[in-house]
Structure formats: C-alpha cells, structure tokens
C-alpha cells in the first residue's frame, strides 16, 4: 500500500517549554507502525503541490501501468493549488 502525506513544516514547531524532538519522535513512531503493516509513505511538501500534473505523474509511477492507464486527474481537486 502507498500512502501520500502532505508534510507541513508547522507541525515541527514547538513552544519554548516543549521538547523540540517530540513531534519528530512521534512521527517516527507512527511511520514505523505503518511500515510494519507494509505501508510505504511518500511525504509531500508545499513545493510538490506547485505542479499538479507532475505530482499526479509521480503518484501514478508507484502503480503498475495496467492499473493506471485510464486514470486522469480530477480538475476539481486541483483548484486552489
């Protein structure tokens, strides 16, 4: 299974009294748990969303061509990128 995740930088910011490693360690534990059940995670950042056609092609590249030949991006999902 493939999971796509938008990875915003804000989640790594912490208050001065908080452990700055806490969000990173929590994410690592979550990702380790997903890998244990054979989920491959691809993280995306804001700049990855700048070119929807390229992003769509990259996502499709993770699947066999026989399963993606008839797929096209949904224009409604691209609004606001």
C-alpha positions in Angstrom: 0.0 0.0 0.0 1.2 3.5 -0.8 0.3 6.5 1.4 0.8 10.1 0.3 1.2 12.6 3.1 1.3 16.4 2.9 4.0 17.3 5.4 3.6 20.9 6.6 6.6 22.4 8.4 4.3 23.9 11.1 3.9 20.6 12.9 7.6 20.6 13.8 7.4 24.0 15.6 7.1 23.7 19.4 6.6 26.2 22.2 9.8 27.1 24.1 8.9 24.9 27.0 8.2 21.8 24.9 10.7 19.2 23.8 11.7 20.1 20.2 12.2 16.4 19.4 8.7 15.4 20.5 7.0 15.9 17.1 9.8 14.2 15.2 9.8 11.2 17.5 6.0 10.9 17.4 6.1 11.0 13.6 8.8 8.3 13.5 6.8 6.0 15.8 3.7 6.5 13.6 5.7 5.9 10.4 7.4 2.8 11.9 3.9 1.4 12.8 2.7 1.9 9.2 5.8 0.2 7.7 5.2 -2.8 10.0 2.0 -3.4 8.1 3.6 -2.8 4.7 2.5 0.8 4.0 5.0 2.8 2.0 4.8 6.5 2.9 5.7 9.3 0.4 5.8 12.7 2.0 4.9 15.8 0.0 5.8 19.4 0.8 4.2 22.7 -0.4 6.5 23.0 -3.4 5.4 19.5 -4.5 1.9 20.9 -4.9 3.0 23.7 -7.3 2.9 21.4 -10.3 -0.2 19.2 -10.1 0.5 17.4 -13.4 3.9 16.4 -12.2 2.6 15.3 -8.8 -0.1 13.2 -10.5 2.6 11.5 -12.7 4.8 10.8 -9.7 1.9 9.2 -7.8 0.9 7.1 -10.8 4.5 5.9 -11.2 4.1 3.9 -8.0 1.5 1.7 -9.6 1.6 -0.9 -12.4 0.8 0.8 -15.7 -2.0 -1.7 -16.3 -3.9 -0.3 -13.3 -3.5 3.4 -14.2 -3.9 3.6 -18.0 -7.3 5.1 -17.8 -6.8 7.5 -14.9 -6.9 11.2 -15.3 -6.6 14.0 -12.6 -9.9 15.4 -11.3 -9.8 19.2 -12.1 -11.9 19.9 -9.0 -9.2 18.5 -6.8 -6.6 20.9 -8.4 -8.4 24.1 -7.5 -6.6 26.3 -5.1 -3.2 24.6 -5.6 
